[in-house]
Amino acid sequence: MKRDLVKFSALVIALVLGISCLTGCGLRTGNSADENTAIVFEGEKIGADEAEFYIRVIQYETEASSASLIQAIYGDMTKFWANESEGKTFAEYAKTDAISRLIQTKTLVKKAQDDKITLTADETAKVDAAVAKFKETYKDVIEATGADDAMVRKYVEENTIAKKVYLSMIADVDTSMDAAEMQRKSFEGVSIVGQTSVEANEEKGIEAAEYTEEEAAANRKAAADEILEKMQNGTEITKIVEEYGERPEVSVSSFGTMTAAPTDVPETAGEFTGFRQKAWTMSNGEYDTVETKNSAGTAVYYVIHMVNDDDPDARAEAEKEELAKRKDTMFAEKYEAVKDKYSDYHVYESVLNKFKISDPIYVPVTSEAAED
C-alpha cells in the first residue's frame, strides 16, 4: 500500500523561535535526579517519554521529507545526522528544534487554559480523526518509541489547542494586498554562454578549439540573435536547445518558466543587472534579449519570451507568501509577551542526553510496496 507522508505541521504551529532557542531564549538547563522527568514547565512535569516523542517526530519528518536529497548528498541517514555545522551535529539541532517545539506548545496550551480557550465539539471530533491519521502516518515513530494511545492523543490534542491559540493571536493580521506590489510576470527562454575552450569529441565530430574572450562574446551574441528570431517564428525552446547542443562554441540551456516582481525593477531606469529586470519591462507575447552576468559572474545572453505579464497564479502565490510573512511577524511579536509570562521552566540535559539520533526511523517505501 502506497503511503504518502502527510506532515503534521497542519496541527503543529510553525516554529518562530528557530533551532537556536536553547541558547537564545534563556532556557535553564541542568541535571535532574529524576531520570523520568525531562522538563518542568510551570509546575508540570514533562516526562522523558513525551520529550522523546517530540524528538522522534522531528527526526521522522526530516528523514521522510528529505530522504532522496540526504541519500544523494550524504549517502545514508547516519552520516547525515552525524554531520556538523558550526560546532553542532544535525542530530543536536534536531533535538533542540524538538524541545523548542515542545516548550512553545506547552506555552500556548497554558495560555489557552488561562484565557479559557477550549475545543468545540466539532474541533474535538476533528482531533479524533487527526489521531487516527497520525497513527497511520507516524506508525514508525510510534513503534520506535512504544508510545501508547494516550501519548498520541495528548500530542495531537495539545498541538490542536496550540494552533487555535496561534490563530487567535494572528486573527487581526492585515490581509489587504497592494495590487501593484503583487503583480507578477511569467516568462520563459534560454541562457547562452560563449565557450572559451572546447574539448575534442570524435563521436560527435567536434574538434578541440580555443576562443578568445572577444570571440566567445561574439559567438554568444550571434547565437542570441539567431535564437531570438527562431523563437519569434514559433520554434519550440526544447528544439532550440537540442539544436544548439551540437554547437560547441556556445552552451545553450532552457531556464524554464520564471517570474519577475516589482522588486526586480532597477533603481536607475534603463539599467539591467539581470534577466528578471529586463523581463519586468516586457508585455505579453514580446521577445527580447539581454546580456548580463549570472551568479557565478559569467557573462550570459538571455533570450526572453513574456508569457503572462499579470499571471494570476503567480500573483496568488506571492500574496500567500506575503500573508504568511505577516502572520509570522505578528505571532513573533505577540509571542514575546506570552513566553515571558510563562517562563518558569527547566530543561534537564542529563535526561535528554539519553536520546540519540543516529539510526533512521523512516523506512522508504519500495517500488513494489508503492504499487500494492
C-alpha positions in Angstrom: 0.0 0.0 0.0 1.4 3.3 -1.0 1.9 5.7 1.9 2.5 9.4 1.3 3.9 11.4 4.2 1.4 14.0 5.4 3.3 16.3 7.6 1.7 17.0 10.9 2.5 20.7 10.5 -1.2 21.4 9.9 -1.7 20.7 13.6 1.7 22.0 14.8 2.2 25.7 14.6 5.3 26.9 12.7 8.3 27.4 15.0 9.2 31.1 15.0 11.8 30.6 17.7 14.1 28.7 15.4 16.6 26.0 16.4 18.8 28.3 18.4 16.2 28.5 21.2 18.1 26.6 23.8 20.9 29.1 23.7 19.0 32.2 22.6 15.8 32.3 24.7 17.0 31.7 28.2 16.1 28.0 28.8 17.6 26.9 32.1 19.4 23.6 31.6 21.0 21.3 34.2 20.9 17.8 35.6 18.0 16.0 37.2 17.9 13.4 39.9 14.6 12.1 38.4 15.5 10.2 35.3 11.9 10.1 34.2 11.4 13.9 34.1 12.9 15.8 31.1 11.4 19.2 31.7 9.4 21.0 34.4 7.2 23.7 32.9 5.1 25.9 35.1 4.9 23.2 37.7 4.1 20.4 35.1 6.5 17.6 34.9 7.1 16.6 31.3 8.2 13.0 31.2 11.2 11.7 29.3 8.8 9.6 27.1 6.9 12.8 26.0 10.2 14.6 25.2 11.5 11.7 23.2 8.2 11.5 21.3 8.7 15.1 20.1 12.3 14.4 19.2 11.4 11.3 17.2 8.6 13.2 15.3 11.1 15.8 14.2 13.6 13.1 13.3 11.0 11.2 11.2 9.7 14.4 9.5 13.2 15.3 8.5 14.0 11.9 7.2 10.8 11.3 5.3 10.6 14.7 3.7 14.3 14.8 2.6 15.2 11.1 2.1 16.2 11.4 -1.5 18.3 14.6 -1.0 20.0 13.1 2.1 20.8 10.0 0.2 22.3 11.9 -2.7 24.5 14.2 -0.6 25.4 12.1 2.4 24.9 8.5 1.3 22.9 7.4 4.3 20.9 8.9 7.2 23.5 8.0 9.9 26.2 10.1 8.1 23.6 13.0 7.7 22.8 13.1 11.4 26.5 13.0 12.4 27.3 15.9 10.0 28.4 19.1 11.8 27.6 22.7 11.2 29.0 25.5 13.4 30.1 23.0 16.1 26.8 21.1 16.4 25.7 17.9 14.6 22.4 17.9 12.7 21.2 15.5 15.3 21.8 18.1 18.0 20.0 20.7 16.0 17.0 18.4 15.6 16.8 17.7 19.3 16.9 21.5 20.0 14.2 22.0 17.5 12.0 19.3 19.1 12.4 20.7 22.6 11.7 24.2 21.3 8.5 22.9 19.7 7.5 21.2 22.9 8.1 24.3 25.0 6.2 26.5 22.6 3.3 24.1 22.5 3.1 23.9 26.3 3.3 27.7 26.5 0.3 28.2 24.2 -1.7 25.4 25.9 -1.1 27.2 29.2 -2.3 30.5 27.7 -5.4 28.7 26.4 -6.1 27.5 29.9 -5.7 31.0 31.4 -7.8 32.6 28.6 -10.5 29.9 28.8 -9.9 28.8 25.2 -11.2 25.2 24.7 -12.0 23.0 21.8 -15.6 22.9 20.5 -17.4 19.6 19.9 -16.6 19.9 16.2 -13.0 20.5 16.8 -12.8 17.6 19.2 -14.3 15.4 16.5 -11.6 16.6 14.2 -9.0 15.7 16.8 -10.4 12.2 16.8 -9.9 11.9 13.0 -6.4 13.5 13.3 -5.4 10.9 15.9 -6.3 8.1 13.5 -4.4 9.8 10.7 -1.4 10.5 12.9 -1.3 6.8 14.0 -1.1 5.7 10.3 1.3 8.3 9.1 3.6 8.2 12.1 3.4 4.5 12.9 7.2 4.1 12.5 7.6 6.8 15.3 5.0 5.0 17.5 6.8 1.7 17.0 10.2 3.2 17.7 9.1 4.9 20.9 6.5 2.5 22.2 4.0 5.4 22.6 0.6 4.4 23.7 -2.8 5.8 22.5 -2.8 8.3 25.4 0.5 9.8 24.4 -0.6 10.1 20.7 -3.9 11.7 21.8 -2.1 14.2 24.1 0.3 15.2 21.4 -2.4 15.8 18.8 -4.8 17.5 21.2 -2.3 19.9 22.7 -1.0 20.8 19.3 -4.5 21.4 18.1 -5.2 23.7 21.1 -1.8 25.5 20.5 -2.9 26.1 16.9 -6.2 27.6 18.0 -4.3 30.0 20.3 -1.9 30.8 17.5 -4.8 31.6 15.2 -6.4 33.9 17.8 -3.1 35.7 18.1 -2.9 36.5 14.4 -6.6 37.0 13.8 -6.3 40.7 13.1 -3.4 40.4 10.6 -3.7 42.7 7.7 -4.9 40.7 4.7 -5.2 43.6 2.2 -2.7 43.5 -0.7 -1.4 46.2 -2.9 -2.3 45.2 -6.5 0.8 46.8 -8.0 3.2 45.2 -5.5 1.6 41.7 -6.0 1.8 41.8 -9.8 3.9 39.0 -11.2 5.2 38.4 -14.8 5.9 34.9 -16.0 8.4 34.4 -18.7 10.4 31.7 -20.4 13.6 31.5 -22.5 17.1 30.3 -22.8 20.6 31.3 -21.5 23.6 31.4 -23.7 27.2 31.2 -22.6 30.1 31.6 -25.1 32.8 28.9 -24.7 36.5 29.8 -24.5 37.7 26.2 -24.6 36.2 23.2 -26.4 37.4 19.6 -25.9 37.6 17.3 -28.9 34.8 14.7 -29.3 35.4 12.3 -32.2 32.0 10.6 -31.8 30.2 14.0 -32.4 32.8 15.2 -34.9 33.9 18.1 -32.7 37.4 19.3 -32.9 39.3 20.9 -30.0 39.2 24.7 -30.1 40.2 27.8 -28.1 38.4 31.1 -28.3 39.4 34.5 -27.0 37.0 36.4 -24.7 36.1 38.6 -27.6 35.4 35.6 -29.8 33.3 34.0 -27.1 31.3 37.2 -26.7 30.7 37.4 -30.5 29.6 33.7 -30.6 27.0 34.2 -27.8 25.8 37.4 -29.4 25.3 35.7 -32.7 23.6 32.7 -31.1 21.3 35.1 -29.2 20.3 36.9 -32.4 19.6 33.6 -34.1 17.6 32.1 -31.3 15.6 35.3 -30.9 14.5 35.0 -34.5 13.7 31.3 -34.1 11.6 31.9 -31.1 9.7 34.7 -32.7 9.0 32.4 -35.6 7.5 29.8 -33.3 10.3 27.3 -32.8 9.9 25.4 -29.5 12.5 26.1 -26.9 13.2 22.4 -26.5 14.0 22.1 -30.2 16.3 25.1 -30.0 18.3 23.7 -27.0 18.5 20.4 -28.8 19.9 22.0 -32.0 22.5 24.1 -30.2 23.6 21.1 -28.2 25.5 20.2 -31.3 27.3 23.5 -31.5 30.5 23.5 -29.4 31.2 27.3 -29.4 28.2 28.1 -27.2 26.3 26.4 -24.3 22.5 26.9 -24.6 20.1 26.0 -21.8 16.4 26.5 -21.1 15.7 28.2 -17.7 12.1 27.0 -17.9 9.3 29.4 -16.7 10.3 32.1 -14.1 8.6 35.1 -12.6 9.6 38.8 -12.3 8.3 41.1 -9.5 8.3 44.9 -8.9 11.3 44.5 -6.7 13.2 43.4 -9.8 13.0 46.9 -11.2 16.4 48.5 -11.1 16.9 51.7 -9.2 18.0 53.6 -12.3 15.7 53.4 -15.3 17.3 51.7 -18.2 19.9 49.7 -16.2 19.5 46.0 -16.3 21.6 43.9 -14.0 19.7 40.6 -14.7 17.2 39.0 -16.9 14.3 39.4 -14.4 14.8 43.2 -14.6 14.6 43.0 -18.4 11.5 40.8 -18.2 9.7 43.3 -16.0 9.7 45.9 -18.8 8.1 43.5 -21.3 4.5 42.8 -22.2 2.6 39.7 -23.2 4.0 38.0 -26.3 7.1 40.1 -26.5 10.6 38.6 -27.2 13.9 40.3 -26.3 17.5 39.7 -25.3 19.6 41.0 -22.5 23.3 40.5 -21.8 24.2 40.3 -18.1 26.1 38.0 -15.7 24.9 35.0 -13.7 25.5 34.3 -10.0 29.0 33.0 -10.8 30.0 36.2 -12.6 29.9 34.6 -16.1 28.8 36.7 -19.0 25.5 35.4 -20.3 23.0 36.3 -23.0 19.3 35.6 -22.2 16.6 35.4 -24.8 13.2 36.0 -23.1 9.6 35.4 -24.1 7.0 37.1 -22.0 4.2 34.6 -21.4 1.9 36.5 -19.0 2.6 40.0 -17.7 0.0 39.6 -15.0 0.0 36.0 -14.1 -2.9 35.2 -11.7 -1.3 32.0 -10.3 2.0 33.7 -9.6 0.1 36.6 -8.1 -1.8 34.3 -5.8 1.4 32.6 -4.7 3.0 35.9 -4.0 0.0 37.0 -1.9 0.1 33.7 0.0 3.8 34.2 0.8 3.3 37.8 1.9 0.4 36.8 4.2 2.5 34.0 5.7 5.3 36.5 6.3 2.9 38.9 8.0 1.5 36.2 10.2 5.0 35.1 11.3 5.9 38.6 12.1 2.8 39.3 14.1 3.0 36.0 16.0 6.7 36.5 16.8 5.9 39.9 18.3 3.0 38.8 20.4 4.7 35.6 21.5 7.5 37.6 23.2 5.0 38.7 25.8 3.4 35.2 26.1 6.7 33.4 26.7 7.8 36.0 29.2 4.6 35.3 31.2 5.1 31.6 31.2 8.9 31.4 31.7 9.0 29.1 34.8 10.6 26.0 33.3 13.8 24.0 33.5 15.2 21.6 30.9 17.2 18.6 32.2 20.0 17.8 29.9 21.0 14.7 31.8 17.7 13.1 30.8 17.6 14.5 27.2 21.1 13.3 26.5 19.9 9.7 26.7 18.1 10.2 23.4 20.5 9.8 20.5 19.6 10.5 16.8 21.6 8.2 14.6 19.8 5.3 13.1 16.9 6.3 10.9 13.3 5.8 11.8 11.9 6.4 8.4 11.9 3.4 6.0 11.5 4.4 2.3 8.6 2.7 0.5 9.9 0.3 -2.1 8.6 0.4 -5.7 6.9 -2.9 -5.1 5.1 -1.7 -2.0 4.1 1.5 -3.7 2.3 -0.4 -6.4 0.3 -2.6 -4.0 
